[in-house]
Amino acid sequence: MSDALEHLIDWRYWRDGDVVRVLDLARRVKHRRGAYQGHMQGHSLVMLFQKTSTRTRVSFEAGMTELGGHAINLDWRATNFTLTKISYETRYLSRNAALIMARLKSNEALLEMVEAATVPVINGCCNLYHPCQALADMLTIAEDRGTTRGAKLTYIGAYNNVVNSLVSISAPLGVHLTLVCPIREQAAIDESSRQRLLQLGQLSETLDVKAAAASADYVYTDTWLDMEFFGDPAFADEKQRRTALMAPYQINAQLMAGSNAKIMHDMPIHPGYEIAEELVECDASIIYDQAENRLDAQKAIILHLHRKLI
Ligand code: CP
């Protein structure tokens, strides 16, 4: 391990071996919860949210409590981040907290924070990446089949921040990813991670949704429109356009007929849009396992990053 301060912006910036190690740590943390109880005693995590959250907020706070530390929740709108430069406020936070977890709207703002921070920064989801979700997804697959290696994961939906992190984490963990993404905006795609997975022979891209579902071990979907805009009247036309375009790609009983794949979704769920309501709670659904696994995945991330400083 290097002594340099490390952050989690996305898995693409981590060495492959560290990605493998942090997943192994997440599995150990989950199965031996008692063994890690005091590891963050006396330390605080600052959680900064510029966007809404249920799972990220709850799992990071519960995780710090279980590790014996403390989590401080900051709603961006109630802080002085609204009044000044991100760098100044971040340098202050670094004087009081052992780690910072930030859910910021833009990757650019996150990088500004990383540049100023003197403690590790964890990306709690920006416009380009959602690395904590991707590790929880890999933990779920590893628990389900014993290993991520050789797993066939089909993602059906818009090419978004979740996809970029699934692409980057799939490379070191040996997952074969099939993307069925009728919505692909070039600015939203991390082309470097995509090219790497293509070169490794671990990425397929198709619009044949039926075949992609039939051949998968796991079928994964996500919101068709960024959650930030889902209920925003200003995006009503775009929501309507995307809904019409994506309707044939909904995860439903008809699509899944003849497939043995388990069903994944990172939540929050929009029933009747990307997934039919009856599939959320069906026998093949591992959606709540995924959500639960945010806790142990993030505890592993916290321990991995913090250990480099102690
Ligand atoms: N999946 C996820 O990040 O959930 P929240 O937006 O509720 O945190």
py3Dmol code that shows the C-alpha trace and the ligand (Angstrom):
import py3Dmol

protein = """\
ATOM      1  CA  MET A   1       0.000   0.000   0.000  1.00  0.00           C
ATOM      2  CA  SER A   2       1.218   3.514  -0.728  1.00  0.00           C
ATOM      3  CA  ASP A   3       1.302   6.123   2.045  1.00  0.00           C
ATOM      4  CA  ALA A   4      -0.415   8.706  -0.191  1.00  0.00           C
ATOM      5  CA  LEU A   5      -3.859   9.872   0.840  1.00  0.00           C
ATOM      6  CA  GLU A   6      -6.450   7.810  -1.025  1.00  0.00           C
ATOM      7  CA  HIS A   7     -10.035   8.656  -1.896  1.00  0.00           C
ATOM      8  CA  LEU A   8     -12.904   6.808  -3.515  1.00  0.00           C
ATOM      9  CA  ILE A   9     -14.044   8.794  -6.537  1.00  0.00           C
ATOM     10  CA  ASP A  10     -14.617   5.655  -8.572  1.00  0.00           C
ATOM     11  CA  TRP A  11     -13.114   2.162  -8.746  1.00  0.00           C
ATOM     12  CA  ARG A  12     -11.315   3.045 -11.976  1.00  0.00           C
ATOM     13  CA  TYR A  13      -8.798   4.999  -9.901  1.00  0.00           C
ATOM     14  CA  TRP A  14      -8.022   2.086  -7.561  1.00  0.00           C
ATOM     15  CA  ARG A  15      -5.474  -0.649  -8.176  1.00  0.00           C
ATOM     16  CA  ASP A  16      -7.192  -3.920  -9.139  1.00  0.00           C
ATOM     17  CA  GLY A  17      -5.728  -5.664  -6.102  1.00  0.00           C
ATOM     18  CA  ASP A  18      -7.215  -3.076  -3.748  1.00  0.00           C
ATOM     19  CA  VAL A  19     -10.665  -3.529  -5.310  1.00  0.00           C
ATOM     20  CA  VAL A  20     -10.405  -7.282  -4.750  1.00  0.00           C
ATOM     21  CA  ARG A  21      -9.170  -6.721  -1.182  1.00  0.00           C
ATOM     22  CA  VAL A  22     -11.958  -4.293  -0.269  1.00  0.00           C
ATOM     23  CA  LEU A  23     -14.606  -6.739  -1.505  1.00  0.00           C
ATOM     24  CA  ASP A  24     -12.989  -9.518   0.559  1.00  0.00           C
ATOM     25  CA  LEU A  25     -12.974  -7.167   3.543  1.00  0.00           C
ATOM     26  CA  ALA A  26     -16.682  -6.393   3.024  1.00  0.00           C
ATOM     27  CA  ARG A  27     -17.440 -10.131   3.122  1.00  0.00           C
ATOM     28  CA  ARG A  28     -15.417 -10.565   6.328  1.00  0.00           C
ATOM     29  CA  VAL A  29     -17.000  -7.484   7.922  1.00  0.00           C
ATOM     30  CA  LYS A  30     -20.470  -8.843   7.212  1.00  0.00           C
ATOM     31  CA  HIS A  31     -19.756 -12.332   8.532  1.00  0.00           C
ATOM     32  CA  ARG A  32     -17.721 -11.251  11.576  1.00  0.00           C
ATOM     33  CA  ARG A  33     -19.521  -8.085  12.579  1.00  0.00           C
ATOM     34  CA  GLY A  34     -18.259  -8.157  16.167  1.00  0.00           C
ATOM     35  CA  ALA A  35     -14.622  -8.178  15.076  1.00  0.00           C
ATOM     36  CA  TYR A  36     -14.729  -4.608  13.748  1.00  0.00           C
ATOM     37  CA  GLN A  37     -16.863  -2.945  16.417  1.00  0.00           C
ATOM     38  CA  GLY A  38     -14.304  -0.562  17.868  1.00  0.00           C
ATOM     39  CA  HIS A  39     -12.277   0.191  14.746  1.00  0.00           C
ATOM     40  CA  MET A  40     -13.579   3.749  14.268  1.00  0.00           C
ATOM     41  CA  GLN A  41     -13.886   4.613  17.955  1.00  0.00           C
ATOM     42  CA  GLY A  42     -13.196   8.282  18.548  1.00  0.00           C
ATOM     43  CA  HIS A  43     -13.475   9.131  14.838  1.00  0.00           C
ATOM     44  CA  SER A  44     -16.142  11.031  12.911  1.00  0.00           C
ATOM     45  CA  LEU A  45     -17.391  10.771   9.360  1.00  0.00           C
ATOM     46  CA  VAL A  46     -18.938  13.896   7.841  1.00  0.00           C
ATOM     47  CA  MET A  47     -21.737  13.103   5.380  1.00  0.00           C
ATOM     48  CA  LEU A  48     -22.596  15.952   3.018  1.00  0.00           C
ATOM     49  CA  PHE A  49     -25.714  15.689   0.864  1.00  0.00           C
ATOM     50  CA  GLN A  50     -26.466  18.042  -2.006  1.00  0.00           C
ATOM     51  CA  LYS A  51     -29.113  15.565  -3.205  1.00  0.00           C
ATOM     52  CA  THR A  52     -31.717  13.423  -1.474  1.00  0.00           C
ATOM     53  CA  SER A  53     -30.922   9.974  -0.077  1.00  0.00           C
ATOM     54  CA  THR A  54     -32.367   7.149   1.982  1.00  0.00           C
ATOM     55  CA  ARG A  55     -29.856   4.284   1.741  1.00  0.00           C
ATOM     56  CA  THR A  56     -26.624   6.245   1.544  1.00  0.00           C
ATOM     57  CA  ARG A  57     -27.558   8.335   4.566  1.00  0.00           C
ATOM     58  CA  VAL A  58     -28.812   5.432   6.694  1.00  0.00           C
ATOM     59  CA  SER A  59     -26.102   2.927   5.800  1.00  0.00           C
ATOM     60  CA  PHE A  60     -23.157   5.272   6.330  1.00  0.00           C
ATOM     61  CA  GLU A  61     -24.542   6.464   9.669  1.00  0.00           C
ATOM     62  CA  ALA A  62     -25.416   2.938  10.842  1.00  0.00           C
ATOM     63  CA  GLY A  63     -22.028   1.725   9.619  1.00  0.00           C
ATOM     64  CA  MET A  64     -20.117   4.318  11.617  1.00  0.00           C
ATOM     65  CA  THR A  65     -22.201   3.500  14.710  1.00  0.00           C
ATOM     66  CA  GLU A  66     -21.424  -0.215  14.317  1.00  0.00           C
ATOM     67  CA  LEU A  67     -17.711   0.555  13.950  1.00  0.00           C
ATOM     68  CA  GLY A  68     -17.787   2.572  17.186  1.00  0.00           C
ATOM     69  CA  GLY A  69     -17.463   5.970  15.486  1.00  0.00           C
ATOM     70  CA  HIS A  70     -19.838   8.829  14.796  1.00  0.00           C
ATOM     71  CA  ALA A  71     -21.455  10.256  11.658  1.00  0.00           C
ATOM     72  CA  ILE A  72     -22.367  13.928  11.230  1.00  0.00           C
ATOM     73  CA  ASN A  73     -25.068  14.631   8.653  1.00  0.00           C
ATOM     74  CA  LEU A  74     -24.909  17.872   6.675  1.00  0.00           C
ATOM     75  CA  ASP A  75     -27.641  18.973   4.282  1.00  0.00           C
ATOM     76  CA  TRP A  76     -25.828  21.138   1.724  1.00  0.00           C
ATOM     77  CA  ARG A  77     -28.602  23.759   1.798  1.00  0.00           C
ATOM     78  CA  ALA A  78     -28.192  24.268   5.541  1.00  0.00           C
ATOM     79  CA  THR A  79     -24.407  24.716   5.374  1.00  0.00           C
ATOM     80  CA  ASN A  80     -22.099  27.526   4.357  1.00  0.00           C
ATOM     81  CA  PHE A  81     -21.032  25.526   1.298  1.00  0.00           C
ATOM     82  CA  THR A  82     -23.783  27.643  -0.288  1.00  0.00           C
ATOM     83  CA  LEU A  83     -21.842  30.838   0.498  1.00  0.00           C
ATOM     84  CA  THR A  84     -18.229  30.132  -0.316  1.00  0.00           C
ATOM     85  CA  LYS A  85     -15.728  27.905  -2.112  1.00  0.00           C
ATOM     86  CA  ILE A  86     -15.922  24.132  -1.711  1.00  0.00           C
ATOM     87  CA  SER A  87     -12.184  24.062  -1.026  1.00  0.00           C
ATOM     88  CA  TYR A  88     -12.352  26.338   2.031  1.00  0.00           C
ATOM     89  CA  GLU A  89     -15.202  24.426   3.652  1.00  0.00           C
ATOM     90  CA  THR A  90     -13.544  21.087   2.859  1.00  0.00           C
ATOM     91  CA  ARG A  91     -10.256  22.135   4.427  1.00  0.00           C
ATOM     92  CA  TYR A  92     -12.180  23.023   7.562  1.00  0.00           C
ATOM     93  CA  LEU A  93     -14.070  19.679   7.604  1.00  0.00           C
ATOM     94  CA  SER A  94     -10.741  17.854   7.305  1.00  0.00           C
ATOM     95  CA  ARG A  95      -9.687  19.407  10.642  1.00  0.00           C
ATOM     96  CA  ASN A  96     -12.616  17.747  12.477  1.00  0.00           C
ATOM     97  CA  ALA A  97     -13.429  14.527  10.647  1.00  0.00           C
ATOM     98  CA  ALA A  98     -11.461  11.357   9.853  1.00  0.00           C
ATOM     99  CA  LEU A  99     -13.330  10.929   6.564  1.00  0.00           C
ATOM    100  CA  ILE A 100     -15.788  12.805   4.375  1.00  0.00           C
ATOM    101  CA  MET A 101     -18.581  11.182   2.366  1.00  0.00           C
ATOM    102  CA  ALA A 102     -20.141  13.550  -0.156  1.00  0.00           C
ATOM    103  CA  ARG A 103     -23.096  13.200  -2.484  1.00  0.00           C
ATOM    104  CA  LEU A 104     -22.574  16.152  -4.805  1.00  0.00           C
ATOM    105  CA  LYS A 105     -24.398  16.956  -8.009  1.00  0.00           C
ATOM    106  CA  SER A 106     -21.296  17.181 -10.177  1.00  0.00           C
ATOM    107  CA  ASN A 107     -18.093  15.164 -10.423  1.00  0.00           C
ATOM    108  CA  GLU A 108     -16.314  18.476 -10.960  1.00  0.00           C
ATOM    109  CA  ALA A 109     -17.401  19.680  -7.506  1.00  0.00           C
ATOM    110  CA  LEU A 110     -16.349  16.357  -5.999  1.00  0.00           C
ATOM    111  CA  LEU A 111     -12.875  16.698  -7.536  1.00  0.00           C
ATOM    112  CA  GLU A 112     -12.617  20.205  -6.068  1.00  0.00           C
ATOM    113  CA  MET A 113     -13.385  18.689  -2.682  1.00  0.00           C
ATOM    114  CA  VAL A 114     -10.852  15.892  -3.153  1.00  0.00           C
ATOM    115  CA  GLU A 115      -8.189  18.421  -4.126  1.00  0.00           C
ATOM    116  CA  ALA A 116      -8.703  20.390  -0.907  1.00  0.00           C
ATOM    117  CA  ALA A 117      -9.285  17.512   1.520  1.00  0.00           C
ATOM    118  CA  THR A 118      -6.587  16.295   3.889  1.00  0.00           C
ATOM    119  CA  VAL A 119      -8.667  13.232   4.838  1.00  0.00           C
ATOM    120  CA  PRO A 120     -10.136  10.572   2.517  1.00  0.00           C
ATOM    121  CA  VAL A 121     -13.225  11.581   0.526  1.00  0.00           C
ATOM    122  CA  ILE A 122     -15.791   8.945  -0.474  1.00  0.00           C
ATOM    123  CA  ASN A 123     -18.071   9.611  -3.437  1.00  0.00           C
ATOM    124  CA  GLY A 124     -21.627   9.026  -2.227  1.00  0.00           C
ATOM    125  CA  CYS A 125     -22.878   9.329  -5.855  1.00  0.00           C
ATOM    126  CA  CYS A 126     -22.227  12.111  -8.346  1.00  0.00           C
ATOM    127  CA  ASN A 127     -23.413  12.584 -11.915  1.00  0.00           C
ATOM    128  CA  LEU A 128     -20.701  10.218 -13.223  1.00  0.00           C
ATOM    129  CA  TYR A 129     -20.174   7.495 -10.613  1.00  0.00           C
ATOM    130  CA  HIS A 130     -21.833   5.562  -7.794  1.00  0.00           C
ATOM    131  CA  PRO A 131     -18.961   3.409  -6.471  1.00  0.00           C
ATOM    132  CA  CYS A 132     -20.508   2.517  -3.095  1.00  0.00           C
ATOM    133  CA  GLN A 133     -23.533   1.063  -4.869  1.00  0.00           C
ATOM    134  CA  ALA A 134     -21.326  -0.953  -7.223  1.00  0.00           C
ATOM    135  CA  LEU A 135     -19.386  -2.528  -4.340  1.00  0.00           C
ATOM    136  CA  ALA A 136     -22.645  -3.456  -2.590  1.00  0.00           C
ATOM    137  CA  ASP A 137     -23.830  -5.012  -5.866  1.00  0.00           C
ATOM    138  CA  MET A 138     -20.642  -7.068  -6.132  1.00  0.00           C
ATOM    139  CA  LEU A 139     -20.940  -8.149  -2.502  1.00  0.00           C
ATOM    140  CA  THR A 140     -24.488  -9.321  -3.259  1.00  0.00           C
ATOM    141  CA  ILE A 141     -23.335 -11.364  -6.265  1.00  0.00           C
ATOM    142  CA  ALA A 142     -20.348 -12.778  -4.355  1.00  0.00           C
ATOM    143  CA  GLU A 143     -22.616 -13.906  -1.516  1.00  0.00           C
ATOM    144  CA  ASP A 144     -25.173 -15.359  -3.901  1.00  0.00           C
ATOM    145  CA  ARG A 145     -22.840 -17.508  -6.023  1.00  0.00           C
ATOM    146  CA  GLY A 146     -19.660 -17.679  -3.954  1.00  0.00           C
ATOM    147  CA  THR A 147     -17.608 -15.447  -6.280  1.00  0.00           C
ATOM    148  CA  THR A 148     -18.056 -12.575  -8.692  1.00  0.00           C
ATOM    149  CA  ARG A 149     -15.725 -14.249 -11.217  1.00  0.00           C
ATOM    150  CA  GLY A 150     -17.611 -15.498 -14.237  1.00  0.00           C
ATOM    151  CA  ALA A 151     -20.919 -13.934 -13.174  1.00  0.00           C
ATOM    152  CA  LYS A 152     -23.061 -12.781 -16.090  1.00  0.00           C
ATOM    153  CA  LEU A 153     -24.672  -9.460 -15.220  1.00  0.00           C
ATOM    154  CA  THR A 154     -27.077  -7.779 -17.619  1.00  0.00           C
ATOM    155  CA  TYR A 155     -27.927  -4.135 -17.006  1.00  0.00           C
ATOM    156  CA  ILE A 156     -31.022  -2.771 -18.761  1.00  0.00           C
ATOM    157  CA  GLY A 157     -31.641   0.978 -18.689  1.00  0.00           C
ATOM    158  CA  ALA A 158     -30.026   4.347 -19.313  1.00  0.00           C
ATOM    159  CA  TYR A 159     -26.208   4.492 -19.451  1.00  0.00           C
ATOM    160  CA  ASN A 160     -25.693   6.435 -16.223  1.00  0.00           C
ATOM    161  CA  ASN A 161     -23.493   6.872 -13.147  1.00  0.00           C
ATOM    162  CA  VAL A 162     -24.400   3.401 -11.830  1.00  0.00           C
ATOM    163  CA  VAL A 163     -23.319   1.869 -15.144  1.00  0.00           C
ATOM    164  CA  ASN A 164     -19.956   3.655 -15.129  1.00  0.00           C
ATOM    165  CA  SER A 165     -19.183   2.207 -11.700  1.00  0.00           C
ATOM    166  CA  LEU A 166     -20.456  -1.264 -12.646  1.00  0.00           C
ATOM    167  CA  VAL A 167     -18.190  -1.145 -15.694  1.00  0.00           C
ATOM    168  CA  SER A 168     -15.123  -0.086 -13.713  1.00  0.00           C
ATOM    169  CA  ILE A 169     -15.627  -2.570 -10.864  1.00  0.00           C
ATOM    170  CA  SER A 170     -16.398  -5.487 -13.200  1.00  0.00           C
ATOM    171  CA  ALA A 171     -12.862  -5.474 -14.635  1.00  0.00           C
ATOM    172  CA  PRO A 172     -10.922  -6.469 -11.500  1.00  0.00           C
ATOM    173  CA  LEU A 173     -13.698  -8.719 -10.197  1.00  0.00           C
ATOM    174  CA  GLY A 174     -14.075 -10.818 -13.353  1.00  0.00           C
ATOM    175  CA  VAL A 175     -17.743 -10.050 -14.047  1.00  0.00           C
ATOM    176  CA  HIS A 176     -19.050 -10.292 -17.614  1.00  0.00           C
ATOM    177  CA  LEU A 177     -21.314  -7.289 -18.104  1.00  0.00           C
ATOM    178  CA  THR A 178     -23.937  -6.993 -20.834  1.00  0.00           C
ATOM    179  CA  LEU A 179     -25.371  -3.524 -21.352  1.00  0.00           C
ATOM    180  CA  VAL A 180     -28.781  -2.945 -22.890  1.00  0.00           C
ATOM    181  CA  CYS A 181     -28.765   0.850 -22.935  1.00  0.00           C
ATOM    182  CA  PRO A 182     -31.015   2.520 -25.518  1.00  0.00           C
ATOM    183  CA  ILE A 183     -30.262   5.856 -23.812  1.00  0.00           C
ATOM    184  CA  ARG A 184     -26.569   6.692 -24.225  1.00  0.00           C
ATOM    185  CA  GLU A 185     -25.447  10.286 -23.862  1.00  0.00           C
ATOM    186  CA  GLN A 186     -21.726  10.538 -24.569  1.00  0.00           C
ATOM    187  CA  ALA A 187     -21.151  13.034 -21.726  1.00  0.00           C
ATOM    188  CA  ALA A 188     -22.527  10.494 -19.237  1.00  0.00           C
ATOM    189  CA  ILE A 189     -20.222   7.661 -20.347  1.00  0.00           C
ATOM    190  CA  ASP A 190     -16.799   6.971 -18.843  1.00  0.00           C
ATOM    191  CA  GLU A 191     -15.238   5.891 -22.122  1.00  0.00           C
ATOM    192  CA  SER A 192     -11.938   4.907 -20.533  1.00  0.00           C
ATOM    193  CA  SER A 193     -13.543   2.295 -18.243  1.00  0.00           C
ATOM    194  CA  ARG A 194     -15.764   1.095 -21.075  1.00  0.00           C
ATOM    195  CA  GLN A 195     -12.801   0.590 -23.410  1.00  0.00           C
ATOM    196  CA  ARG A 196     -10.903  -1.288 -20.719  1.00  0.00           C
ATOM    197  CA  LEU A 197     -13.755  -3.740 -20.146  1.00  0.00           C
ATOM    198  CA  LEU A 198     -14.205  -4.209 -23.901  1.00  0.00           C
ATOM    199  CA  GLN A 199     -10.504  -5.000 -24.282  1.00  0.00           C
ATOM    200  CA  LEU A 200     -10.705  -7.519 -21.450  1.00  0.00           C
ATOM    201  CA  GLY A 201     -13.543  -9.246 -23.312  1.00  0.00           C
ATOM    202  CA  GLN A 202     -15.861  -8.692 -20.346  1.00  0.00           C
ATOM    203  CA  LEU A 203     -18.321  -6.261 -21.957  1.00  0.00           C
ATOM    204  CA  SER A 204     -21.121  -6.908 -24.453  1.00  0.00           C
ATOM    205  CA  GLU A 205     -23.527  -4.290 -25.742  1.00  0.00           C
ATOM    206  CA  THR A 206     -26.832  -5.094 -27.394  1.00  0.00           C
ATOM    207  CA  LEU A 207     -30.420  -3.931 -27.748  1.00  0.00           C
ATOM    208  CA  ASP A 208     -31.739  -7.510 -27.873  1.00  0.00           C
ATOM    209  CA  VAL A 209     -33.217  -7.283 -24.394  1.00  0.00           C
ATOM    210  CA  LYS A 210     -34.901 -10.686 -24.464  1.00  0.00           C
ATOM    211  CA  ALA A 211     -31.673 -12.545 -25.297  1.00  0.00           C
ATOM    212  CA  ALA A 212     -29.694 -10.481 -22.779  1.00  0.00           C
ATOM    213  CA  ALA A 213     -32.164 -11.352 -20.002  1.00  0.00           C
ATOM    214  CA  ALA A 214     -32.309 -15.028 -20.995  1.00  0.00           C
ATOM    215  CA  SER A 215     -28.545 -15.550 -20.821  1.00  0.00           C
ATOM    216  CA  ALA A 216     -27.931 -13.611 -17.578  1.00  0.00           C
ATOM    217  CA  ASP A 217     -27.317 -14.742 -14.008  1.00  0.00           C
ATOM    218  CA  TYR A 218     -28.468 -11.294 -12.866  1.00  0.00           C
ATOM    219  CA  VAL A 219     -30.690  -8.688 -14.511  1.00  0.00           C
ATOM    220  CA  TYR A 220     -30.214  -5.190 -13.121  1.00  0.00           C
ATOM    221  CA  THR A 221     -32.153  -2.006 -13.778  1.00  0.00           C
ATOM    222  CA  ASP A 222     -32.222   1.570 -12.514  1.00  0.00           C
ATOM    223  CA  THR A 223     -34.265   4.727 -12.962  1.00  0.00           C
ATOM    224  CA  TRP A 224     -34.666   5.915 -16.553  1.00  0.00           C
ATOM    225  CA  LEU A 225     -34.258   9.537 -15.469  1.00  0.00           C
ATOM    226  CA  ASP A 226     -31.825  10.765 -12.812  1.00  0.00           C
ATOM    227  CA  MET A 227     -33.618  10.757  -9.459  1.00  0.00           C
ATOM    228  CA  GLU A 228     -32.776  14.445  -9.099  1.00  0.00           C
ATOM    229  CA  PHE A 229     -35.090  15.201 -12.039  1.00  0.00           C
ATOM    230  CA  PHE A 230     -37.702  12.439 -11.715  1.00  0.00           C
ATOM    231  CA  GLY A 231     -40.383  14.586 -10.063  1.00  0.00           C
ATOM    232  CA  ASP A 232     -39.219  17.927 -11.525  1.00  0.00           C
ATOM    233  CA  PRO A 233     -41.856  19.591 -13.789  1.00  0.00           C
ATOM    234  CA  ALA A 234     -39.004  21.123 -15.830  1.00  0.00           C
ATOM    235  CA  PHE A 235     -38.039  17.582 -16.915  1.00  0.00           C
ATOM    236  CA  ALA A 236     -41.600  16.399 -17.618  1.00  0.00           C
ATOM    237  CA  ASP A 237     -41.066  16.330 -21.404  1.00  0.00           C
ATOM    238  CA  GLU A 238     -37.760  14.447 -21.078  1.00  0.00           C
ATOM    239  CA  LYS A 239     -39.378  12.003 -18.659  1.00  0.00           C
ATOM    240  CA  GLN A 240     -42.175  11.385 -21.179  1.00  0.00           C
ATOM    241  CA  ARG A 241     -39.659  10.914 -24.029  1.00  0.00           C
ATOM    242  CA  ARG A 242     -37.573   8.477 -22.026  1.00  0.00           C
ATOM    243  CA  THR A 243     -40.615   6.572 -20.779  1.00  0.00           C
ATOM    244  CA  ALA A 244     -41.830   6.011 -24.364  1.00  0.00           C
ATOM    245  CA  LEU A 245     -38.350   4.994 -25.548  1.00  0.00           C
ATOM    246  CA  MET A 246     -37.666   2.678 -22.604  1.00  0.00           C
ATOM    247  CA  ALA A 247     -41.095   1.039 -22.178  1.00  0.00           C
ATOM    248  CA  PRO A 248     -40.114  -2.034 -24.283  1.00  0.00           C
ATOM    249  CA  TYR A 249     -37.119  -2.496 -21.941  1.00  0.00           C
ATOM    250  CA  GLN A 250     -39.075  -2.666 -18.688  1.00  0.00           C
ATOM    251  CA  ILE A 251     -38.141  -5.587 -16.405  1.00  0.00           C
ATOM    252  CA  ASN A 252     -41.409  -7.507 -16.189  1.00  0.00           C
ATOM    253  CA  ALA A 253     -42.768 -11.055 -16.106  1.00  0.00           C
ATOM    254  CA  GLN A 254     -42.945 -11.271 -19.879  1.00  0.00           C
ATOM    255  CA  LEU A 255     -39.302 -10.292 -20.293  1.00  0.00           C
ATOM    256  CA  MET A 256     -38.168 -12.641 -17.527  1.00  0.00           C
ATOM    257  CA  ALA A 257     -40.182 -15.661 -18.771  1.00  0.00           C
ATOM    258  CA  GLY A 258     -37.663 -18.412 -19.505  1.00  0.00           C
ATOM    259  CA  SER A 259     -34.821 -16.641 -17.657  1.00  0.00           C
ATOM    260  CA  ASN A 260     -33.334 -17.950 -14.397  1.00  0.00           C
ATOM    261  CA  ALA A 261     -31.739 -14.609 -13.632  1.00  0.00           C
ATOM    262  CA  LYS A 262     -32.032 -12.913 -10.268  1.00  0.00           C
ATOM    263  CA  ILE A 263     -33.364  -9.396 -10.293  1.00  0.00           C
ATOM    264  CA  MET A 264     -31.406  -6.392  -9.065  1.00  0.00           C
ATOM    265  CA  HIS A 265     -32.226  -2.698  -8.630  1.00  0.00           C
ATOM    266  CA  ASP A 266     -30.241  -0.116  -6.705  1.00  0.00           C
ATOM    267  CA  MET A 267     -33.337   1.711  -5.395  1.00  0.00           C
ATOM    268  CA  PRO A 268     -35.246   4.011  -5.179  1.00  0.00           C
ATOM    269  CA  ILE A 269     -37.682   2.065  -7.348  1.00  0.00           C
ATOM    270  CA  HIS A 270     -40.192   3.616  -9.737  1.00  0.00           C
ATOM    271  CA  PRO A 271     -42.740   0.791 -10.115  1.00  0.00           C
ATOM    272  CA  GLY A 272     -44.423   0.706 -13.499  1.00  0.00           C
ATOM    273  CA  TYR A 273     -41.454   2.419 -15.124  1.00  0.00           C
ATOM    274  CA  GLU A 274     -38.133   0.531 -15.181  1.00  0.00           C
ATOM    275  CA  ILE A 275     -39.582  -2.455 -13.298  1.00  0.00           C
ATOM    276  CA  ALA A 276     -43.077  -3.939 -12.991  1.00  0.00           C
ATOM    277  CA  GLU A 277     -44.299  -3.854  -9.415  1.00  0.00           C
ATOM    278  CA  GLU A 278     -44.815  -7.625  -9.111  1.00  0.00           C
ATOM    279  CA  LEU A 279     -41.121  -8.272  -9.758  1.00  0.00           C
ATOM    280  CA  VAL A 280     -39.880  -6.153  -6.861  1.00  0.00           C
ATOM    281  CA  GLU A 281     -40.943  -8.737  -4.264  1.00  0.00           C
ATOM    282  CA  CYS A 282     -40.826 -11.873  -6.433  1.00  0.00           C
ATOM    283  CA  ASP A 283     -38.734 -14.951  -5.498  1.00  0.00           C
ATOM    284  CA  ALA A 284     -35.986 -14.007  -7.941  1.00  0.00           C
ATOM    285  CA  SER A 285     -35.578 -10.517  -6.491  1.00  0.00           C
ATOM    286  CA  ILE A 286     -32.414  -9.814  -4.481  1.00  0.00           C
ATOM    287  CA  ILE A 287     -33.090  -6.088  -4.407  1.00  0.00           C
ATOM    288  CA  TYR A 288     -33.280  -5.826  -0.612  1.00  0.00           C
ATOM    289  CA  ASP A 289     -30.071  -7.868  -0.205  1.00  0.00           C
ATOM    290  CA  GLN A 290     -28.368  -5.342  -2.452  1.00  0.00           C
ATOM    291  CA  ALA A 291     -29.692  -2.452  -0.400  1.00  0.00           C
ATOM    292  CA  GLU A 292     -28.734  -4.154   2.866  1.00  0.00           C
ATOM    293  CA  ASN A 293     -25.225  -4.724   1.548  1.00  0.00           C
ATOM    294  CA  ARG A 294     -24.589  -0.997   1.263  1.00  0.00           C
ATOM    295  CA  LEU A 295     -23.888  -1.143   5.014  1.00  0.00           C
ATOM    296  CA  ASP A 296     -21.071  -3.704   4.988  1.00  0.00           C
ATOM    297  CA  ALA A 297     -19.635  -2.563   1.669  1.00  0.00           C
ATOM    298  CA  GLN A 298     -19.241   0.963   3.012  1.00  0.00           C
ATOM    299  CA  LYS A 299     -17.877  -0.225   6.349  1.00  0.00           C
ATOM    300  CA  ALA A 300     -15.164  -1.972   4.351  1.00  0.00           C
ATOM    301  CA  ILE A 301     -14.480   1.197   2.340  1.00  0.00           C
ATOM    302  CA  ILE A 302     -14.228   3.241   5.541  1.00  0.00           C
ATOM    303  CA  LEU A 303     -11.868   0.723   7.156  1.00  0.00           C
ATOM    304  CA  HIS A 304      -9.743   0.385   4.030  1.00  0.00           C
ATOM    305  CA  LEU A 305      -9.297   4.142   3.606  1.00  0.00           C
ATOM    306  CA  HIS A 306      -8.867   4.880   7.303  1.00  0.00           C
ATOM    307  CA  ARG A 307      -6.308   2.141   7.895  1.00  0.00           C
ATOM    308  CA  LYS A 308      -3.938   3.933   5.567  1.00  0.00           C
ATOM    309  CA  LEU A 309      -3.854   6.797   8.060  1.00  0.00           C
ATOM    310  CA  ILE A 310      -3.355   4.855  11.313  1.00  0.00           C
TER     311      ILE A 310
END
"""
ligand_1 = """\
8
CP
N -29.138 3.597 -4.147
C -28.971 4.708 -3.448
O -27.930 5.378 -3.521
O -30.007 5.015 -2.605
P -30.260 6.458 -1.996
O -30.352 7.429 -3.143
O -31.562 6.357 -1.249
O -29.121 6.827 -1.096
"""
view = py3Dmol.view(width=600, height=400)
view.addModel(protein, "pdb")
view.setStyle({"model": 0}, {"cartoon": {"style": "trace"}})
view.addModel(ligand_1, "xyz")
view.setStyle({"model": 1}, {"stick": {}})
view.zoomTo()
view.show()
